Amino acid sequence: MYGPYSRIFGLHHWRGYPTRMEKIAKLNEYKVSLENDLKGVGERIKELEKTEAE
């Protein structure tokens, strides 16, 4: 399965077309993952700014 959902759903999905609820669930999981990444980036920026100020 290739296209806009291939990264989210992977290539080993047993059905060719995920249901609407499956899409929503996977997109919510992806959103949480992105939010965690963003939080990590913010923490790293703060670390670098702190060491630069010292």
One Martini backbone bead per residue (centre of mass of N, CA, C, O) as a GRO file, in nm:
protein
   54
    1MET     BB    1   0.091   0.040   0.028
    2TYR     BB    2   0.056   0.349  -0.121
    3GLY     BB    3   0.086   0.678   0.007
    4PRO     BB    4  -0.034   0.884   0.254
    5TYR     BB    5  -0.061   0.607   0.458
    6SER     BB    6   0.205   0.431   0.456
    7ARG     BB    7   0.352   0.549   0.708
    8ILE     BB    8   0.122   0.492   0.915
    9PHE     BB    9   0.031   0.179   0.826
   10GLY     BB   10   0.203   0.049   0.641
   11LEU     BB   11   0.267  -0.260   0.444
   12HIS     BB   12   0.096  -0.481   0.658
   13HIS     BB   13  -0.190  -0.454   0.587
   14TRP     BB   14  -0.463  -0.670   0.552
   15ARG     BB   15  -0.604  -0.432   0.423
   16GLY     BB   16  -0.647  -0.201   0.172
   17TYR     BB   17  -0.878  -0.050   0.361
   18PRO     BB   18  -0.921   0.157   0.598
   19THR     BB   19  -1.100   0.269   0.830
   20ARG     BB   20  -1.200   0.550   0.972
   21MET     BB   21  -1.122   0.467   1.265
   22GLU     BB   22  -0.832   0.379   1.196
   23LYS     BB   23  -0.736   0.649   1.093
   24ILE     BB   24  -0.785   0.808   1.351
   25ALA     BB   25  -0.607   0.640   1.539
   26LYS     BB   26  -0.340   0.673   1.380
   27LEU     BB   27  -0.335   0.984   1.380
   28ASN     BB   28  -0.327   1.012   1.688
   29GLU     BB   29  -0.061   0.860   1.726
   30TYR     BB   30   0.105   1.049   1.543
   31LYS     BB   31   0.053   1.307   1.704
   32VAL     BB   32   0.187   1.216   1.967
   33SER     BB   33   0.464   1.166   1.843
   34LEU     BB   34   0.511   1.459   1.749
   35GLU     BB   35   0.480   1.592   2.028
   36ASN     BB   36   0.723   1.441   2.153
   37ASP     BB   37   0.933   1.549   1.959
   38LEU     BB   38   0.887   1.849   2.021
   39LYS     BB   39   0.962   1.831   2.318
   40GLY     BB   40   1.253   1.733   2.270
   41VAL     BB   41   1.346   1.981   2.113
   42GLY     BB   42   1.292   2.189   2.335
   43GLU     BB   43   1.487   2.063   2.541
   44ARG     BB   44   1.744   2.087   2.367
   45ILE     BB   45   1.742   2.392   2.338
   46LYS     BB   46   1.767   2.454   2.640
   47GLU     BB   47   2.038   2.314   2.679
   48LEU     BB   48   2.198   2.487   2.473
   49GLU     BB   49   2.137   2.763   2.604
   50LYS     BB   50   2.263   2.699   2.878
   51THR     BB   51   2.557   2.632   2.779
   52GLU     BB   52   2.599   2.909   2.634
   53ALA     BB   53   2.569   3.093   2.898
   54GLU     BB   54   2.828   2.965   3.061
   0.00000   0.00000   0.00000
